[in-house]
Structures are given as structure tokens and as C-alpha cells.
Amino acid sequence: MQEAETTTAYQQHSGAPQAKQAMTVPGAPGEQQRVALGILRRMLVEFHREWTELRTRETDGAWVIAANALLERYSHRIYDVIRDLEAVVGDDLAVDIRCLSADMIMTTNILVMTCRGEDCCRRGDALAGAALRHAERCRTLRVAVRGP
């Protein structure tokens, strides 16, 4: 019988293909939650930063292609990470993050069908703002887990 490879959620997105991903964080449940929230927060902040940079550097047709690629990449990454972390971070946050991922996918599909950069711009800005709000929520939850 072949043994499955186990990695952390953060390692799984390092670019190397993995046979099987599972979250394994040593320590007490509170420490696991703190680490999981940190991983999720970094990814959400990274999406916001990349979206903001894209908005300032790309123009016209190139922008639509780049925005589509960015949204598609992050929608899948965010979904995969929250799937791995949901038992640790809780149902409410997991559902909210899955909804963010679904909104990214919907925006990507709209982009592909309509190629309307202006609409995508507004939707992408809203998604980036939502990602930042969720990142702040993760930060607040991490502080609460750490305790006084």
C-alpha cells in the first residue's frame, strides 16, 4: 500500500505538485487555528495586493486577460486552502471564504463571456475589498485565539 504525502496548506501552494494535501499543524487546537488564520490572511492580503498592482499597470485588452488569469488563479487557491482549513477556522469563516471564491469564479466567467473590462474592474475592486475585510477578520480572530 502506498502512503499519501502530507503537507501544510501553505506548502501546498509553493508550486510543487503534491500527491495529497492535508492540513497538519503541530500543537494545541488554539495554535492550529492561529496558524490556519495566518495562512488564510496572507493569501487574502496577497490577492488584494496583486489586484491593486494589476489595476495600476495594465491597460485595455491586456488588462482583461491579466485580470481573468489573476481571478481564476486565486479563486482556486482560496477554495483549496479553505477546504483544507475549514475544520480549524470554523464554519462561518469557511462559508464566507468559499463565497468569495465563488464570486471570483463568477467574475472570471463574466469576463470571458463579455470581455467588458469596466464591469470586471468594478467587480474585481469589490472582490479585493472583500478579501481585505476577510483578512482583517482573520487577524482579529488570530488575536482572540492568542488571548490576553
Backbone as CSV, one residue per row, in Angstrom:
resi,resn,N_x,N_y,N_z,CA_x,CA_y,CA_z,C_x,C_y,C_z
1,MET,0.842,-1.188,0.000,0.000,0.000,0.000,0.883,1.247,0.000
2,GLN,0.527,2.213,-0.808,1.311,3.430,-0.939,0.852,4.454,0.091
3,GLU,1.797,5.123,0.741,1.484,6.116,1.755,1.275,7.479,1.103
4,ALA,0.222,8.186,1.510,-0.075,9.512,0.954,0.882,10.534,1.547
5,GLU,1.255,11.488,0.744,2.133,12.572,1.174,1.297,13.628,1.889
6,THR,1.781,14.141,3.004,1.057,15.143,3.775,1.859,16.426,3.799
7,THR,1.178,17.549,3.561,1.823,18.858,3.578,0.934,19.840,4.308
8,THR,1.496,20.967,4.652,0.666,22.034,5.212,-0.015,22.757,4.069
9,ALA,-1.079,23.478,4.382,-1.795,24.238,3.352,-0.876,25.269,2.718
10,TYR,0.003,25.877,3.497,0.928,26.878,2.961,1.901,26.237,1.979
11,GLN,2.425,25.050,2.316,3.362,24.359,1.438,2.707,23.910,0.145
12,GLN,1.444,23.568,0.198,0.799,23.055,-0.995,0.754,24.081,-2.106
13,HIS,0.840,25.364,-1.791,0.782,26.401,-2.808,2.154,26.930,-3.177
14,SER,3.182,26.157,-2.863,4.538,26.595,-3.180,4.904,26.302,-4.625
15,GLY,4.015,25.645,-5.364,4.281,25.372,-6.767,4.618,23.921,-7.046
16,ALA,5.033,23.167,-6.058,5.381,21.761,-6.268,4.116,20.920,-6.221
17,PRO,3.951,20.004,-7.182,2.768,19.160,-7.158,2.815,18.209,-5.966
18,GLN,1.673,17.960,-5.381,1.578,17.083,-4.223,0.634,15.938,-4.528
19,ALA,0.908,14.771,-3.978,0.048,13.614,-4.177,-1.277,13.800,-3.455
20,LYS,-1.230,14.303,-2.230,-2.426,14.545,-1.440,-2.127,15.675,-0.472
21,GLN,-3.077,16.602,-0.344,-2.880,17.695,0.578,-3.761,17.498,1.803
22,ALA,-3.211,17.798,2.954,-3.975,17.774,4.195,-3.329,18.762,5.140
23,MET,-4.143,19.365,5.963,-3.562,20.308,6.902,-3.023,19.561,8.100
24,THR,-1.763,19.772,8.392,-1.164,19.221,9.595,-0.359,20.320,10.251
25,VAL,-0.842,20.767,11.364,-0.160,21.802,12.125,0.046,21.243,13.524
26,PRO,1.300,21.129,13.943,1.518,20.615,15.289,1.036,21.612,16.336
27,GLY,0.695,21.103,17.495,0.327,21.996,18.592,-1.114,21.837,19.002
28,ALA,-1.468,22.631,19.978,-2.817,22.628,20.526,-3.803,23.204,19.512
29,PRO,-5.102,22.891,19.677,-6.105,23.420,18.745,-6.057,24.940,18.573
30,GLY,-5.816,25.680,19.643,-5.720,27.141,19.532,-4.569,27.562,18.644
31,GLU,-3.440,26.881,18.776,-2.275,27.173,17.934,-2.564,26.802,16.484
32,GLN,-3.246,25.678,16.266,-3.624,25.276,14.910,-4.504,26.337,14.266
33,GLN,-5.462,26.838,15.021,-6.355,27.865,14.478,-5.591,29.145,14.172
34,ARG,-4.689,29.529,15.039,-3.905,30.743,14.824,-3.060,30.629,13.553
35,VAL,-2.416,29.480,13.358,-1.600,29.257,12.154,-2.485,29.249,10.913
36,ALA,-3.625,28.552,10.977,-4.541,28.475,9.837,-5.052,29.854,9.441
37,LEU,-5.425,30.656,10.422,-5.907,32.016,10.142,-4.801,32.868,9.532
38,GLY,-3.572,32.661,9.974,-2.441,33.393,9.406,-2.214,33.037,7.946
39,ILE,-2.316,31.753,7.631,-2.157,31.294,6.242,-3.233,31.925,5.361
40,LEU,-4.469,31.847,5.815,-5.587,32.397,5.051,-5.457,33.906,4.901
41,ARG,-5.103,34.586,5.966,-4.946,36.047,5.927,-3.881,36.458,4.912
42,ARG,-2.734,35.775,4.935,-1.664,36.119,3.982,-2.135,35.963,2.546
43,MET,-2.889,34.909,2.257,-3.364,34.697,0.897,-4.348,35.788,0.478
44,LEU,-5.251,36.186,1.367,-6.227,37.224,1.046,-5.545,38.573,0.830
45,VAL,-4.577,38.893,1.678,-3.831,40.140,1.519,-3.033,40.114,0.220
46,GLU,-2.464,38.956,-0.095,-1.694,38.810,-1.339,-2.584,39.041,-2.558
47,PHE,-3.814,38.491,-2.539,-4.741,38.729,-3.644,-5.040,40.217,-3.772
48,HIS,-5.349,40.873,-2.663,-5.647,42.306,-2.696,-4.471,43.090,-3.278
49,ARG,-3.257,42.784,-2.840,-2.064,43.479,-3.314,-1.874,43.258,-4.818
50,GLU,-1.996,42.019,-5.268,-1.808,41.728,-6.694,-2.890,42.388,-7.541
51,TRP,-4.123,42.399,-7.040,-5.204,43.055,-7.792,-4.915,44.554,-7.917
52,THR,-4.503,45.160,-6.821,-4.207,46.593,-6.829,-3.058,46.910,-7.790
53,GLU,-2.037,46.095,-7.774,-0.911,46.293,-8.699,-1.357,46.126,-10.147
54,LEU,-2.191,45.142,-10.410,-2.699,44.916,-11.764,-3.481,46.128,-12.257
55,ARG,-4.301,46.693,-11.384,-5.114,47.854,-11.773,-4.254,49.043,-12.164
56,THR,-3.082,49.175,-11.580,-2.245,50.339,-11.869,-1.341,50.141,-13.072
57,ARG,-1.066,48.900,-13.468,-0.077,48.712,-14.532,-0.626,48.246,-15.871
58,GLU,-1.746,47.554,-15.888,-2.274,47.017,-17.144,-3.290,47.966,-17.756
59,THR,-3.426,47.878,-19.085,-4.402,48.711,-19.778,-5.123,47.893,-20.844
60,ASP,-6.322,48.326,-21.153,-7.147,47.818,-22.241,-7.229,46.294,-22.306
61,GLY,-6.978,45.731,-23.474,-7.121,44.297,-23.709,-6.204,43.451,-22.853
62,ALA,-4.997,43.931,-22.628,-4.056,43.179,-21.791,-4.584,43.086,-20.362
63,TRP,-5.289,44.120,-19.925,-5.826,44.122,-18.571,-6.856,43.019,-18.393
64,VAL,-7.747,42.859,-19.348,-8.807,41.854,-19.250,-8.197,40.459,-19.141
65,ILE,-7.209,40.165,-19.941,-6.557,38.850,-19.907,-5.857,38.626,-18.576
66,ALA,-5.129,39.635,-18.109,-4.404,39.518,-16.841,-5.376,39.409,-15.658
67,ALA,-6.458,40.188,-15.683,-7.452,40.135,-14.600,-8.111,38.774,-14.559
68,ASN,-8.450,38.239,-15.715,-9.056,36.920,-15.792,-8.127,35.870,-15.189
69,ALA,-6.860,35.897,-15.556,-5.888,34.926,-15.048,-5.721,35.053,-13.530
70,LEU,-5.646,36.297,-13.039,-5.467,36.518,-11.610,-6.672,36.011,-10.815
71,LEU,-7.868,36.350,-11.258,-9.083,35.901,-10.574,-9.211,34.383,-10.602
72,GLU,-8.920,33.800,-11.733,-9.018,32.335,-11.835,-8.023,31.661,-10.894
73,ARG,-6.793,32.133,-10.898,-5.759,31.527,-10.050,-6.141,31.628,-8.569
74,TYR,-6.533,32.822,-8.123,-6.858,32.990,-6.707,-8.159,32.306,-6.318
75,SER,-9.126,32.246,-7.194,-10.371,31.562,-6.834,-10.085,30.105,-6.492
76,HIS,-9.231,29.464,-7.257,-8.899,28.059,-6.999,-8.012,27.914,-5.769
77,ARG,-7.023,28.772,-5.624,-6.128,28.700,-4.460,-6.908,28.917,-3.169
78,ILE,-7.749,29.935,-3.147,-8.519,30.240,-1.945,-9.468,29.092,-1.613
79,TYR,-10.122,28.552,-2.618,-11.035,27.430,-2.377,-10.281,26.226,-1.820
80,ASP,-9.140,25.905,-2.415,-8.356,24.754,-1.948,-7.880,24.939,-0.516
81,VAL,-7.399,26.128,-0.200,-6.899,26.375,1.152,-8.028,26.321,2.167
82,ILE,-9.166,26.932,1.878,-10.254,26.929,2.855,-10.812,25.522,3.014
83,ARG,-10.793,24.736,1.974,-11.227,23.339,2.091,-10.323,22.593,3.083
84,ASP,-9.016,22.853,3.004,-8.065,22.199,3.906,-8.141,22.736,5.329
85,LEU,-8.543,23.987,5.490,-8.505,24.631,6.799,-9.851,24.723,7.497
86,GLU,-10.942,24.393,6.814,-12.261,24.686,7.369,-12.521,24.038,8.721
87,ALA,-11.983,22.872,8.983,-12.197,22.237,10.284,-11.521,23.022,11.399
88,VAL,-10.499,23.775,11.055,-9.736,24.521,12.057,-10.271,25.940,12.234
89,VAL,-10.694,26.591,11.148,-11.101,28.005,11.245,-12.578,28.200,11.553
90,GLY,-13.398,27.190,11.396,-14.814,27.310,11.720,-15.685,27.497,10.493
91,ASP,-16.938,27.099,10.650,-17.884,27.090,9.534,-18.201,28.474,8.986
92,ASP,-18.437,29.460,9.855,-18.832,30.791,9.383,-17.784,31.396,8.455
93,LEU,-16.540,31.383,8.894,-15.472,31.946,8.077,-15.274,31.118,6.811
94,ALA,-15.341,29.802,6.933,-15.154,28.929,5.766,-16.216,29.205,4.700
95,VAL,-17.458,29.372,5.110,-18.537,29.657,4.154,-18.301,31.012,3.489
96,ASP,-17.932,32.018,4.271,-17.672,33.350,3.701,-16.538,33.311,2.681
97,ILE,-15.493,32.572,2.971,-14.351,32.497,2.061,-14.714,31.696,0.819
98,ARG,-15.494,30.633,0.975,-15.951,29.888,-0.209,-16.825,30.772,-1.098
99,CYS,-17.640,31.628,-0.492,-18.466,32.567,-1.275,-17.579,33.553,-2.037
100,LEU,-16.516,34.029,-1.399,-15.568,34.916,-2.082,-14.964,34.206,-3.290
101,SER,-14.572,32.959,-3.119,-14.016,32.170,-4.220,-15.040,32.015,-5.349
102,ALA,-16.280,31.722,-4.991,-17.337,31.570,-5.995,-17.571,32.879,-6.742
103,ASP,-17.537,34.006,-6.028,-17.692,35.313,-6.685,-16.543,35.575,-7.657
104,MET,-15.344,35.138,-7.298,-14.196,35.287,-8.202,-14.412,34.469,-9.471
105,ILE,-14.892,33.251,-9.303,-15.153,32.383,-10.462,-16.237,33.002,-11.342
106,MET,-17.298,33.509,-10.717,-18.376,34.142,-11.478,-17.842,35.343,-12.259
107,THR,-17.021,36.151,-11.631,-16.447,37.315,-12.311,-15.566,36.877,-13.469
108,THR,-14.803,35.824,-13.272,-13.969,35.287,-14.354,-14.839,34.845,-15.517
109,ASN,-15.927,34.155,-15.231,-16.826,33.699,-16.294,-17.456,34.876,-17.033
110,ILE,-17.838,35.900,-16.297,-18.407,37.095,-16.928,-17.371,37.748,-17.839
111,LEU,-16.139,37.815,-17.345,-15.062,38.395,-18.152,-14.896,37.651,-19.469
112,VAL,-14.875,36.328,-19.388,-14.679,35.511,-20.584,-15.831,35.713,-21.559
113,MET,-17.055,35.785,-21.036,-18.216,35.896,-21.918,-18.372,37.293,-22.511
114,THR,-18.090,38.330,-21.740,-18.399,39.684,-22.208,-17.184,40.516,-22.598
115,CYS,-16.037,40.184,-22.039,-14.809,40.963,-22.270,-15.018,42.447,-21.979
116,ARG,-15.834,42.752,-21.000,-16.082,44.144,-20.631,-15.203,44.500,-19.444
117,GLY,-14.121,45.150,-19.735,-13.136,45.486,-18.724,-13.659,46.360,-17.609
118,GLU,-14.535,47.314,-17.939,-15.044,48.235,-16.929,-15.860,47.511,-15.867
119,ASP,-16.737,46.598,-16.293,-17.521,45.811,-15.335,-16.613,44.950,-14.472
120,CYS,-15.648,44.332,-15.091,-14.721,43.482,-14.358,-13.933,44.296,-13.346
121,CYS,-13.577,45.484,-13.748,-12.832,46.386,-12.870,-13.613,46.632,-11.583
122,ARG,-14.864,46.993,-11.720,-15.706,47.256,-10.552,-15.879,46.005,-9.708
123,ARG,-16.161,44.887,-10.361,-16.345,43.628,-9.627,-15.051,43.200,-8.945
124,GLY,-13.942,43.325,-9.642,-12.649,42.958,-9.072,-12.276,43.840,-7.897
125,ASP,-12.569,45.132,-8.006,-12.316,46.046,-6.884,-13.133,45.629,-5.657
126,ALA,-14.385,45.246,-5.899,-15.234,44.798,-4.787,-14.684,43.505,-4.177
127,LEU,-14.213,42.593,-5.024,-13.635,41.337,-4.523,-12.363,41.603,-3.723
128,ALA,-11.530,42.491,-4.211,-10.297,42.828,-3.497,-10.624,43.472,-2.152
129,GLY,-11.634,44.311,-2.123,-12.066,44.911,-0.860,-12.598,43.861,0.102
130,ALA,-13.383,42.921,-0.418,-13.904,41.838,0.423,-12.766,40.979,0.959
131,ALA,-11.762,40.713,0.125,-10.611,39.930,0.570,-9.906,40.631,1.722
132,LEU,-9.755,41.934,1.615,-9.098,42.695,2.677,-9.933,42.682,3.965
133,ARG,-11.252,42.782,3.836,-12.119,42.712,5.022,-12.010,41.342,5.690
134,HIS,-11.981,40.276,4.892,-11.818,38.930,5.446,-10.437,38.757,6.073
135,ALA,-9.426,39.363,5.479,-8.077,39.299,6.047,-8.056,39.976,7.414
136,GLU,-8.746,41.103,7.536,-8.825,41.790,8.830,-9.574,40.926,9.837
137,ARG,-10.613,40.264,9.381,-11.355,39.348,10.261,-10.448,38.222,10.744
138,CYS,-9.621,37.680,9.856,-8.661,36.632,10.243,-7.687,37.166,11.287
139,ARG,-7.218,38.392,11.091,-6.288,38.995,12.048,-6.952,39.140,13.411
140,THR,-8.169,39.616,13.417,-8.904,39.791,14.667,-9.125,38.445,15.362
141,LEU,-9.494,37.437,14.607,-9.697,36.094,15.173,-8.395,35.512,15.712
142,ARG,-7.285,35.769,15.012,-5.977,35.280,15.498,-5.633,35.901,16.839
143,VAL,-5.901,37.186,16.976,-5.625,37.871,18.240,-6.515,37.279,19.331
144,ALA,-7.759,37.016,19.030,-8.685,36.442,20.019,-8.244,35.043,20.446
145,VAL,-7.724,34.261,19.502,-7.251,32.911,19.814,-6.036,32.971,20.718
146,ARG,-5.153,33.910,20.443,-3.936,34.062,21.235,-4.287,34.392,22.680
147,GLY,-5.341,35.188,22.857,-5.812,35.532,24.202,-4.939,36.606,24.865
148,PRO,-5.330,36.984,26.077,-4.633,38.058,26.787,-3.272,37.621,27.309
